[in-house]
Amino acid sequence: MNPKEFIKRLIPDSLYLKYRFKKLMGCPLNLQNPQTFNAKLQWLKLHDRQPQYSQLVDKYSAKKWAADKIGPQYIIPTLGVWSHFEEIDFDKLPNQFVLKCTHDSGSYVICKDKASFDVLTAKNKLSKALKTNFYYSNGEWPYKNVSPRIIAEQYMEDRNGAFVDYKFSCFNGVVDCVMVCLDRHLNDVKFYFFDRDWNLKRLNVRGKNAPEGFSIPKPSCMDEMFEIAAKLSKDIPFVRVDLFECDGKIYFGEMTFYPDSGFDANLLPETDEYFGQLIDLSKITRR
């Protein structure tokens, strides 16, 4: 048991989040009248506990849910699901695939060639991840009862050897903007925010420093992606809907309820306030 999990098990959720917020953000957490985006995400962790959220943060179950909402054509094919790494039969997997944990964020391994795939490194990474629980690390309630598993997915890349992912900030079915993630395959990721009319929103440092009139080409499927994000985020106070585009086709990624777990000290103060104003807590029934 790591130190964060040990502390989390000893004290109530509200006290733990106040402790983490002060430690990571450098200021007290106001849970009585939260105003900023980061602070409201902490409030939502405590009070917006709809049982469905646990299904939506499970990367395997969320795909089934999304398929019912928007159609199976938007879902990346699943090649297998296992509770333990040792259960994986690599002989039955194609030459290229992606392994990822269903219960967390960031625990994935990409195989582009089985002949050179480092199985031991993959095993160590994913087996370690299977023992973690985001609830005990950062108080993200939906993860508390998600069964840790490993899934294999079809490997995706476009004709240029990459793909672009798009992260839509959604507020009760209203999509405010999309964060475009460029050059991820070059390990030099660039983030830009755009509204539905493809106007640059200067919500981060890179966008704020961009020259007047700056833009990037708008994908032909972007309007459809906004519609998909709106459907998937209906009746949820805030969720970030992550989608992918590969050779003009749209694919569902995941639902992210608490970006950076609501401890994003790098968020511009004006963006923290702006997104905070878009989250309406008044209609939420406390759990």
Rosetta blueprint (number, residue, H / E / L):
1 M L
2 N L
3 P H
4 K H
5 E H
6 F H
7 I H
8 K H
9 R H
10 L H
11 I L
12 P L
13 D H
14 S H
15 L H
16 Y H
17 L H
18 K H
19 Y H
20 R H
21 F H
22 K H
23 K H
24 L H
25 M H
26 G L
27 C L
28 P L
29 L L
30 N L
31 L L
32 Q L
33 N L
34 P L
35 Q L
36 T L
37 F H
38 N H
39 A H
40 K H
41 L H
42 Q H
43 W H
44 L H
45 K H
46 L H
47 H H
48 D L
49 R L
50 Q L
51 P L
52 Q H
53 Y H
54 S H
55 Q H
56 L H
57 V H
58 D L
59 K H
60 Y H
61 S H
62 A H
63 K H
64 K H
65 W H
66 A H
67 A H
68 D H
69 K H
70 I H
71 G L
72 P H
73 Q H
74 Y H
75 I L
76 I L
77 P L
78 T E
79 L E
80 G E
81 V E
82 W E
83 S L
84 H L
85 F H
86 E H
87 E H
88 I L
89 D L
90 F H
91 D H
92 K H
93 L L
94 P L
95 N L
96 Q L
97 F E
98 V E
99 L E
100 K E
101 C E
102 T L
103 H L
104 D L
105 S L
106 G L
107 S L
108 Y E
109 V E
110 I E
111 C E
112 K L
113 D L
114 K H
115 A H
116 S H
117 F L
118 D L
119 V H
120 L H
121 T H
122 A H
123 K H
124 N H
125 K H
126 L H
127 S H
128 K H
129 A H
130 L L
131 K L
132 T L
133 N L
134 F H
135 Y H
136 Y H
137 S H
138 N H
139 G L
140 E L
141 W H
142 P H
143 Y H
144 K L
145 N L
146 V L
147 S L
148 P L
149 R L
150 I E
151 I E
152 A E
153 E E
154 Q E
155 Y L
156 M L
157 E L
158 D L
159 R L
160 N L
161 G L
162 A L
163 F L
164 V E
165 D E
166 Y E
167 K E
168 F E
169 S E
170 C E
171 F E
172 N L
173 G L
174 V E
175 V E
176 D E
177 C E
178 V E
179 M E
180 V E
181 C E
182 L E
183 D L
184 R H
185 H H
186 L H
187 N L
188 D L
189 V L
190 K E
191 F E
192 Y E
193 F E
194 F E
195 D L
196 R L
197 D L
198 W L
199 N L
200 L E
201 K E
202 R L
203 L L
204 N L
205 V H
206 R H
207 G H
208 K H
209 N L
210 A L
211 P L
212 E L
213 G L
214 F L
215 S L
216 I L
217 P L
218 K L
219 P L
220 S L
221 C L
222 M H
223 D H
224 E H
225 M H
226 F H
227 E H
228 I H
229 A H
230 A H
231 K H
232 L H
233 S L
234 K L
235 D L
236 I L
237 P L
238 F L
239 V E
240 R E
241 V E
242 D E
243 L E
244 F E
245 E E
246 C E
247 D L
248 G L
249 K E
250 I E
251 Y E
252 F E
253 G E
254 E E
255 M E
256 T E
257 F L
258 Y L
259 P H
260 D H
261 S H
262 G H
263 F L
264 D L
265 A L
266 N L
267 L L
268 L L
269 P H
270 E H
271 T H
272 D H
273 E H
274 Y H
275 F H
276 G H
277 Q H
278 L H
279 I L
280 D L
281 L L
282 S L
283 K L
284 I L
285 T L
286 R L
287 R L
